[in-house]
Amino acid sequence: MVQSLLVNTTALWIMFYDTERSNMNWAGKIWGYDGALGFLQSMAGGYFIWDLFMCTYHINIFGPGMLAHAISACTVFFFGFRPFLNYYGPVFILYELSSPALNMHWFMDKLNMTGSIYQLINGVVLITTFFFCRLIWGSINSVLVFRDVWTAMQNGGVVGLDDNLGLKYGLDQSMSAVTPQSQPYAGSEDIMRFAGSRTLPAWLALSYLASNVVLNLLNFYWFAKMIEALRKRFDPPFGTKRPEKKETAVEEETQEPEIEVQRGLYADGRKTIEISGTQSTPPSVRSRRRG
């Protein structure tokens, strides 16, 4: 909860107030590095290292989906320190805008507030933020990432892939490979100081894009599971709630034993007491005592 609020606040501040980031062109988005962006990615990266350890150690609890998410998130955010696509760090960290509502849902379950009006309101907030932040915002910016990488590929900026794959760019074409130094723009001297003259290896681009695809697929899968869980709480036609089965409780009738005492007198003058009793399970018990 605290971590998600912290990184979301930092990401929004960077996106609105970091002028170095806002001035980046496509080359700056790929190779550029900004101190505020590095600070944000260090906070996110620290959390995802812990998340990766927990999902690996407790894979029987979290499952392979959460492990794939942790691996992909670490890949995406730590590539920013190369630097590579550092620009998109705050963009994709905004996936975490849905995390506070998810944490509140868990807390309400633990506080015996399951099914309350408060959990219903929180559920609406959770689904809304998840849909817009992860599915809409995330998908749009994933397309923008692919566009920037494609621009680099078209300009010979992606090089070094194995010849057997037939996807080698820049080195064996007539144009020279694009490097950060060959793409200057106003204010780029400081932003590009860590990039040097390196080109963009194809394995790096493919690793990042593959991780991005995995994260997006997981988001769509989890959203479908959330809708499925929500529909189970409502009646048809919108929901899939089944009518509750009436349980017929079998009550065992317990009868108090009936005891009857009879007194008599024999012909010889002796007294007699006759006791008879009945119970629900055993047959009637009859005993006689002479006195």
ZAMARGU-4260 file (C-alpha; in steps of 0.2 Angstrom, whole numbers, plus 5000, padded with zeros to 4 digits):
<rodrens>
0) 5000/5000/5000 | 5013/5013/5005 | 5025/5008/4991 | 5011/5009/4978 | 5006/5027/4984
5) 5024/5032/4985 | 5029/5027/4967 | 5012/5033/4959 | 5014/5050/4967 | 5032/5051/4961
10) 5028/5045/4943 | 5014/5058/4942 | 5026/5072/4948 | 5039/5067/4935 | 5026/5066/4921
15) 5019/5083/4924 | 5035/5093/4930 | 5051/5085/4923 | 5055/5096/4909 | 5070/5085/4903
20) 5059/5070/4901 | 5045/5080/4892 | 5058/5087/4879 | 5064/5069/4874 | 5062/5064/4856
25) 5062/5046/4850 | 5080/5044/4852 | 5080/5051/4870 | 5065/5040/4874 | 5076/5025/4870
30) 5094/5030/4876 | 5091/5045/4887 | 5093/5045/4906 | 5086/5057/4919 | 5090/5057/4937
35) 5071/5058/4942 | 5067/5043/4931 | 5082/5034/4939 | 5076/5037/4956 | 5058/5031/4952
40) 5065/5015/4944 | 5076/5012/4959 | 5061/5012/4970 | 5050/5001/4959 | 5065/4989/4956
45) 5068/4987/4974 | 5050/4981/4977 | 5050/4970/4962 | 5066/4961/4968 | 5057/4957/4984
50) 5041/4952/4974 | 5052/4941/4963 | 5059/4932/4978 | 5043/4930/4987 | 5034/4923/4971
55) 5048/4911/4968 | 5049/4905/4986 | 5030/4903/4988 | 5026/4898/4970 | 5014/4885/4977
60) 5004/4900/4984 | 5006/4913/4971 | 5006/4902/4956 | 5016/4904/4939 | 5006/4919/4934
65) 5013/4930/4948 | 5030/4923/4945 | 5029/4928/4927 | 5023/4945/4932 | 5038/4948/4944
70) 5051/4942/4931 | 5044/4953/4917 | 5042/4968/4929 | 5061/4966/4935 | 5066/4965/4916
75) 5057/4980/4911 | 5062/4992/4925 | 5080/4987/4927 | 5083/4989/4908 | 5081/5007/4912
80) 5098/5008/4920 | 5107/5003/4905 | 5099/5016/4900 | 5085/5009/4889 | 5068/5016/4888
85) 5070/5025/4904 | 5057/5038/4898 | 5043/5025/4900 | 5047/5021/4918 | 5033/5032/4926
90) 5021/5028/4912 | 5020/5009/4916 | 5022/5012/4935 | 5005/5019/4934 | 4999/5001/4933
95) 5000/5002/4952 | 4986/5015/4953 | 4974/5000/4955 | 4985/4992/4969 | 4978/5003/4984
100) 4960/4997/4980 | 4966/4979/4979 | 4975/4981/4996 | 4959/4988/5003 | 4949/4974/4997
105) 4961/4962/5006 | 4960/4972/5022 | 4941/4972/5022 | 4941/4953/5021 | 4952/4952/5036
110) 4941/4965/5046 | 4925/4954/5043 | 4918/4967/5030 | 4916/4955/5016 | 4900/4959/5006
115) 4898/4976/5015 | 4893/4992/5005 | 4911/4998/5008 | 4918/4983/5000 | 4906/4985/4985
120) 4911/5003/4983 | 4930/4998/4984 | 4927/4985/4971 | 4919/4997/4959 | 4935/5008/4962
125) 4946/4993/4959 | 4938/4987/4943 | 4938/5005/4936 | 4956/5009/4940 | 4962/4992/4934
130) 4952/4994/4917 | 4958/5012/4913 | 4976/5011/4920 | 4981/4994/4915 | 4971/4989/4900
135) 4968/5006/4891 | 4983/5017/4897 | 4994/5002/4897 | 4989/4996/4880 | 4991/5013/4872
140) 5008/5016/4879 | 5014/4998/4874 | 5010/5003/4856 | 5020/5019/4858 | 5035/5009/4865
145) 5034/4997/4849 | 5033/5013/4838 | 5049/5020/4846 | 5058/5004/4844 | 5052/5002/4826
150) 5058/5019/4822 | 5075/5014/4829 | 5075/4998/4819 | 5070/5008/4803 | 5085/5020/4806
155) 5097/5006/4809 | 5098/5008/4827 | 5095/4990/4832 | 5110/4979/4829 | 5119/4963/4834
160) 5106/4950/4832 | 5111/4932/4827 | 5113/4931/4808 | 5103/4915/4808 | 5087/4924/4813
165) 5089/4936/4799 | 5084/4951/4809 | 5100/4961/4809 | 5099/4980/4807 | 5111/4994/4804
170) 5128/4985/4803 | 5125/4977/4786 | 5115/4991/4778 | 5121/5005/4768 | 5116/5018/4781
175) 5126/5020/4797 | 5119/5013/4813 | 5110/5027/4823 | 5118/5030/4840 | 5114/5043/4854
180) 5128/5054/4848 | 5121/5055/4830 | 5104/5061/4836 | 5107/5077/4845 | 5094/5089/4851
185) 5092/5104/4863 | 5097/5098/4880 | 5102/5081/4875 | 5120/5083/4881 | 5115/5079/4899
190) 5102/5067/4895 | 5113/5056/4884 | 5128/5057/4894 | 5127/5038/4899 | 5123/5032/4882
195) 5139/5036/4872 | 5140/5029/4855 | 5132/5012/4858 | 5119/5005/4847 | 5103/4996/4852
200) 5106/4977/4853 | 5091/4967/4846 | 5091/4955/4860 | 5088/4970/4872 | 5074/4977/4862
205) 5066/4959/4860 | 5068/4955/4879 | 5059/4972/4884 | 5045/4970/4871 | 5042/4952/4876
210) 5041/4956/4894 | 5029/4970/4890 | 5018/4958/4880 | 5018/4946/4895 | 5012/4960/4907
215) 4998/4966/4896 | 4992/4948/4893 | 4992/4945/4912 | 4982/4961/4915 | 4968/4956/4903
220) 4968/4938/4911 | 4967/4945/4928 | 4953/4958/4923 | 4943/4943/4916 | 4945/4934/4932
225) 4939/4950/4942 | 4924/4951/4931 | 4920/4933/4934 | 4921/4935/4953 | 4910/4950/4953
230) 4897/4942/4942 | 4896/4927/4955 | 4889/4940/4968 | 4874/4946/4957 | 4859/4937/4950
235) 4856/4934/4931 | 4855/4941/4918 | 4871/4951/4922 | 4877/4939/4935 | 4879/4921/4937
240) 4874/4919/4955 | 4865/4902/4958 | 4850/4901/4970 | 4856/4896/4987 | 4852/4878/4992
245) 4840/4876/5007 | 4848/4865/5019 | 4835/4854/5028 | 4841/4851/5045 | 4837/4835/5053
250) 4833/4837/5070 | 4833/4823/5082 | 4818/4822/5093 | 4824/4820/5111 | 4810/4814/5122
255) 4812/4815/5141 | 4810/4798/5149 | 4793/4795/5156 | 4794/4787/5173 | 4778/4779/5181
260) 4779/4774/5199 | 4765/4762/5206 | 4763/4756/5223 | 4754/4740/5228 | 4751/4728/5242
265) 4752/4709/5241 | 4740/4698/5250 | 4752/4693/5263 | 4754/4712/5268 | 4771/4715/5259
270) 4772/4732/5250 | 4777/4733/5232 | 4784/4747/5221 | 4783/4746/5202 | 4793/4758/5192
275) 4791/4759/5173 | 4800/4771/5161 | 4801/4774/5142 | 4815/4782/5131 | 4816/4787/5113
280) 4829/4775/5108 | 4830/4760/5119 | 4814/4750/5122 | 4804/4753/5138 | 4813/4748/5154
285) 4803/4740/5167 | 4809/4735/5184 | 4801/4729/5200 | 4807/4730/5218 | 4799/4721/5232
290) 4800/4728/5249
</rodrens>
